[in-house]
Amino acid sequence: MNRAEGYDLIIMLMVITLACFGVVMVYSASSIMAAKKFHDGFYFLKRQGIYTLLGAGTMIWAMRVDYHVWKKYAVPILIGCLIMLVAVLIPGIGDSAGGSSRWIRLPGFSFQPSEMAKIAFIMYMAYSLDKKQDKVRFFSTGFLPYMVVLAIMLLLLLKQPDLGSSMVLGAVAMIMLFAAGTRLSYILSMVLLAMPFLYYAIMNVDYRRRRIMAFLNPWEDPTNTGFQIIQSWIAVGTGGLFGQGLGEGKQKLFYLPEAHTDFIFSVVGEELGFVGFIVISSMFFLLVMRGIRVALYAEDNFGRSLAFGISSLIGLEAFVNIAVVTGIFPTKGLALPFISYGGSSLIITLFAVGVLLNISSRVRVTQ
């Protein structure tokens, strides 16, 4: 006998806690810099608070929308996102910063289309895998078409350039295909085929090559390419077991670049110590595990693939960010979900969680 469950309260609790914690940490990591740059120590706090409220509203709305609706609009949404990814490359439309063209400037804030494109691609994959569920084990119909769409998406992301998001999206696509029943030999063959292209994309671009060298030996150039990861290690290391105390960290005082965005978890390690580090990491782990549980018990293949894709995306982005700040991976420009400063990432991720919660409200549990 089957029954419908309510929203997964553990997912909801983890997400609300992480988002609220993110607001606090953004203020802690940015107040001194904001006061110096904008003459307002609350500058980033106010903006992150607004983004969190907008994201919460978007999540509540997505929770109440039947997730099957996204099956109907998956292809138009994907096409719209591809158009926006092209638009960011057009001078006058795209907004550049730090050598990257990833934003479209809107009144009051900038929108990053790549964040929406990730969810759009997951929706498209879920829609198509549901349609082709009997053909996913065939190369020509159940694997090759997805690789073509993925290649187009990755090419546009690499033109921005955004290698971190490209690699995460590629990994999510492989996870979704594997979960849907695609032959493992196809996936492994594609991973091996992608290796030379990845090597070329890294070693043929000067700043990426220098990042790899800094990753292998940051002390060789401690004031330039190795500076960021060394400062991150200092922050995490000086945190000790219980940390210096919330707001008491020193590395955010113009030592640690991107302290309120990509490297905000370093500030967490310094101020809340190893205990805070483990608690937040465990919350992400629990969130992803509950998301996978929703996928396993989803009432149909579309919901299953969609839940797997959303859970994988959040989990991989959190894992890569944490791996970067601890020096396990080379430096990548990936935000920590729910916690790093940024409107596009936060609002879109909360929207995706809303979709996941709607799927959870319709799971079928065998009694």
Secondary structure, DSSP 4 states (H G I P E B T S, - for coil): -EEE----HHHHHHHHHHHHHHHHHHHHHHHHHHHHHHS-TTHHHHHHHHHHHHHHHHHHHHHHS-TTHHHHHHHHHHHHHHHHHHHTTSBTTEEEETTEEEEEEETTEEE-HHHHHHHHHHHHHHHHHHHTTTTTTSHHHHTHHHHHHHHHHHHHHHHTT-HHHHHHHHHHHHHHHHHHT--HHHHHHHHHHHHHHHHHHHHTSHHHHHHHHHHH-GGGSTTTTTHHHHHHHHHHHHHTTT-S-TT--STTTTTSTTTTTTTHHHHHHHHHHHHHHHHHHHHHHHHHHHHHHHHHT-SSHHHHHHHHHHHHHHHHHHHHHHHHHTTSS-----PPTTTSS-HHHHHHHHHHHHHHHHHHTT-EEE-
